[in-house]
């Protein structure tokens, strides 16, 4: 609703700002899920006698989280199609992505099991977002910060891969290393200039005003 009002008011930069904030913060959440799920599940198993079969699903968390991040990007770019009345395009892109997901499930599940289904989700949602962005650009050329999305994805992959190098450590040192990697994401966001300190100060001030108001 806010996005449609912004378009009617001529503020097409609303979508660019929204996408930038979304990919940065959701990327941090995706990374956190990938880093800490195995430690959390191990703790739950040891403390509450959780079925060990749940531990097998640890490797599915990161791709599934990334898939839903891609779906969030789709929601943002697709709003332009909805606002301009291109509902037929919306239906056709969803149908195409659903067909792709089904075909990938048929191809990958026999080979990879549940991981195949998770990867199919990532590819289908990413394809859906890409198609929506392409068609939306024909309606309104918004300067989406795709560079920010690429940087976030590279950071997620690099930091998660780094976390796999410490799997042999004892529980506490391994957890502390992963916390450091998760915090390093925030530093990298500032280092790459996706956020500036002025953005953070403004955000804190806005949050304080909302709390006090």
N, C-alpha and C positions, 0 to 999 in steps of 0.2 A: 504493500500500500504506500509506504514512504517513497519507494522507488518510482512508482507511477506518478505520484504527486510531484516528485523532483523533475521528471520528464516534462510534465505539463507546465512546470514553472521554468523550463529551459535549463535546468541544472543537470546536464548529462554527466558532469564530473562526480556526481553522487555515486554512480556505479563504479567508477575507477577507485574512489576512496574506499568504498565498501569492499571491493575485491581485495585491495591491498591489506586492509585490516583483517579480513577473513582468512586469507591464506597464511598470514604471519601467525595469528593466534591459533588457528586450527592446526597449522603445521606443528606448533609447539605441543599441542595436545596429542597429535598423532605420534610424534616422537616419544612423548612421555609414556604413551600406551605401549609402544614397542620396546622401550627400555625397561619398564618396571613390571610388566605383566608376569613374566616368568618368576621374578622374585616374590611378587605378591601371591601368586598361585602356590609357590613352594611354601610360603609362610602359612597360607590357609590350610594346606594339606597337613603340615606338621602340627598346627595348632588345633584345627577343628576336624581333623581326619577326613578331609575332602577326598573324594574319589580320585585316584591317581590318573584316571583317563582324561581328566580335565587338563592335565599338564601337557598332553599331546597337542592340544589346541593352541598352545602358546605361539607357535609359528604362524597362526592364521590372523592374529590380532593386527599386526602392522599392515598387511595388504588390505584387510577389511576396513581398517580406519582410513587408509589412503583412498579407498574406493568411495567412502562416504564423504571425504574431503572433495573428491572430484564431483560428487553429486551436489555438494554445496556450491561449487563454482558454477555448475549447470543452473541451479536455482537463480543465481545472480544474473547471468547473461540471458537466461530464458525470459526474464521479466520484461526485457525489451520487446521480445516477440509478442508476449501477452499484451503489453501496452499498445502495440501497433496493430493488434487484431490479427496476427498471423497464427491463428490457432490451428490451421491445417498443417502448417510447418511443424508446430509443436507436436501434434499427433503423429506425424510421419517420422520425426526424429526419435520419439519414444518407441515407436513400433520397430524401427530399424535397430535401435540399441537393444531392445528386448530379444529380437531375433538373433543378434550377434551373441548376446549372453547365453541363449539356449544352445547355439551351435558350439560355443566355446566350452560349455559345460559337458556336452556330449563328447567333445574331443579331449578335454583335459582331465575330467574326473577319473576315467579308467586308468590314466597314466599317473596322476598325482593325488588322487583322492580328494579330500576336503580342501587341500591347498589349491587344486585345480579350480574348484568352485570359487575360492577367494580371489584367485587371479582373474577369473572370468568376470567377477564383479568389478575389479579395478579397471579392466580394459573396457568393459561395456559402459561404465559411468564416465570414464575419460573420453570415450568416443562420443557419448551423448553430449557432454559439455563442449567438445570441439565442434560438433555439428551445430549446436545451438549458437555458439559464438560466431561461426561463419555466417549463418543466416541472419543473425542479429546485426552483424556489421553492414549488411546490405540495407538495413533499415535505418541504422544510426551508427556512424563511425565513432565509437567511444574509444578513447585511448586507454584501454585497460593496461595495467602494469604487469604484463606477462613476464617481464624480466624478474619481478619479485616472486612470482610463482615458481619459475625455474630455479632461482636461488634457494628458495625454501625446500624444494624437492631434493636438490643436491645436498643441502645441509642435513635433511632427514636421513638420506641414504648413507652419507659419510659418517655421521655421528652414530647411527645405529650399527653400521659395520664396525666402527671402532669399539663399540660396546661388546661385540662378540669376541674380541681379543682377550677379554678378562673373565670369560666364563669359568675358567679353572681356578680363579681366586676364591678365597673363603667368602662367606656370605657378606659380612660387613664391609671389607675392602671393595668387593665387587659392587655393592650397592652404592658406596661413596663415589666410586669412579663413574658410575652411571648418573648419579646426581650431578657430578661435575660436567659430564657431557651434556646433560639436559640444560644446565645453566649456561653452558658455552654457546648454546643456540641463541640465547638472548644477546650475548655479546657479539656474536656473528651478525645478527640482524642489524645492530648498531654499526658494526664495522663495515658492512656492505652498504650502509646508508639507506636501508629500507625504512628505518626510523631515525629521527634526529632527537637529540636531547630536548629540543624545544617542543617536539611532538609529545614526548613523555610528560613534560612539565604541564603542557596544555591539557593533556588527558587527566592528569592527577587533579588539576584545578577544577576541571569540569566534574569529575567524580565527587570531589569534596563539596562542590556547590549543590550537586544533586542530593547528597547525604544530608547536608545542613538544611537544604530547602524542604 
